[in-house]
Amino acid sequence: MAKGQLRHIAISVPDKEKTAKFYEETFGFKRVSESVVATRLTDGVVNLTFLQFRNQDDAGDERGKDFVGIHHFGVWVDDLEGTRQEIEANGGRYHPGPSGTPPTNAEHKFRDPNGIVFDISTHGWDGAKR
């Protein structure tokens, strides 16, 4: 059985800067990195990413760029291939993500048997700690 630790939660929002400021000011989360579509905060162990998609291709699936809510979560694993095999053996399937791009060295997206999107990573995420 693959082992993992929950270390990443990504939430799609209409204004990532406004949302990030709320969590920084309310809970003291620290900003650790940003990109065009993502602002990443941390509590020191788990990262919280706010996604603001520019277009449908950025969104990467049927929920689209205007979806608001939990987009996906991430699990830090030790064995990428072994975990992939466990996911598929238990009814999960690969999810190509934005524009069908291949996974980065940080994360590989899947859907569980209910269609819920999650990442697995052997490298973790900005702000997350083992």
C-alpha positions in Angstrom: 0.0 0.0 0.0 1.3 3.4 -0.9 1.9 5.9 1.9 1.5 9.7 1.6 1.0 12.9 3.5 -1.6 15.6 2.7 0.5 18.7 1.9 -1.3 20.8 -0.7 -4.8 22.2 -1.2 -5.6 24.3 -4.3 -8.7 26.5 -4.4 -10.0 28.2 -7.5 -11.1 31.8 -6.7 -12.2 34.9 -8.7 -9.4 37.1 -7.2 -6.3 35.3 -6.0 -4.7 38.4 -4.6 -7.7 39.5 -2.5 -8.1 35.9 -1.3 -4.4 35.5 -0.4 -4.4 38.8 1.6 -7.4 37.6 3.6 -5.6 34.4 4.7 -2.3 36.2 5.3 -4.0 38.9 7.5 -6.5 36.6 9.2 -4.4 33.5 10.0 -0.8 34.7 9.5 -0.1 32.3 6.5 3.1 33.3 4.7 3.3 33.8 0.9 5.9 31.5 -0.6 5.6 31.9 -4.4 3.4 33.1 -7.2 2.8 32.5 -10.9 0.4 33.9 -13.4 -2.4 31.6 -12.2 -1.4 30.7 -8.7 -0.5 32.4 -5.4 0.9 30.0 -2.8 0.7 30.4 1.0 1.9 28.1 3.8 1.2 27.5 7.4 4.7 26.0 7.7 3.6 22.4 6.9 0.8 22.5 4.3 0.6 24.8 1.4 -2.6 26.6 0.3 -2.7 27.6 -3.3 -5.2 30.1 -4.8 -5.8 29.6 -8.5 -7.2 32.3 -10.8 -7.4 30.9 -14.3 -7.1 33.3 -17.3 -8.9 31.0 -19.8 -10.3 27.5 -20.3 -6.9 26.0 -21.3 -5.5 27.2 -17.9 -8.3 25.5 -16.1 -7.5 22.2 -17.6 -10.9 20.4 -17.3 -14.6 20.6 -17.6 -15.0 22.8 -14.5 -13.7 25.7 -16.5 -12.0 29.0 -15.6 -14.9 30.4 -13.6 -15.2 27.5 -11.2 -14.9 28.6 -7.5 -14.1 26.0 -4.8 -11.6 23.3 -3.9 -10.0 22.5 -7.2 -7.7 19.6 -6.1 -5.5 18.5 -3.2 -2.0 17.1 -3.2 -0.4 14.1 -1.5 3.4 13.8 -1.0 4.5 10.3 -1.7 7.8 8.4 -1.7 7.3 6.2 -4.7 5.7 7.8 -7.8 5.4 4.6 -9.9 4.2 2.4 -7.0 1.6 5.0 -6.0 0.4 5.3 -9.6 -0.1 1.6 -9.7 -2.0 1.6 -6.4 -4.2 4.5 -7.7 -5.1 2.6 -10.8 -5.6 -0.7 -9.0 -8.1 1.0 -6.7 -10.1 2.6 -9.5 -8.3 5.9 -10.0 -7.2 7.2 -13.3 -4.7 9.7 -14.7 -5.9 13.2 -15.3 -4.0 15.2 -17.9 -4.6 18.6 -16.4 -4.2 21.9 -18.3 -4.1 21.6 -22.1 -3.1 17.9 -21.7 0.4 18.9 -20.8 2.7 16.2 -19.4 3.2 16.3 -15.6 6.0 18.3 -14.2 8.6 16.9 -11.8 6.5 18.3 -9.0 3.1 16.7 -9.5 1.1 14.2 -11.4 -2.7 14.6 -11.5 -5.3 11.9 -11.1 -9.0 11.5 -10.5 -10.3 9.2 -7.8 -13.2 6.8 -8.6 -15.7 9.7 -7.8 -13.9 12.1 -10.2 -12.2 14.2 -7.5 -8.9 15.6 -8.8 -5.7 15.1 -6.7 -1.9 15.4 -7.3 0.8 13.1 -6.2 4.4 14.4 -5.8 7.7 13.1 -4.7 9.1 16.7 -4.5 6.3 18.4 -2.6 5.1 22.0 -3.1 6.3 25.4 -2.2 5.8 25.9 1.5 5.0 22.3 2.3 7.2 20.3 4.6 7.6 16.6 5.1 
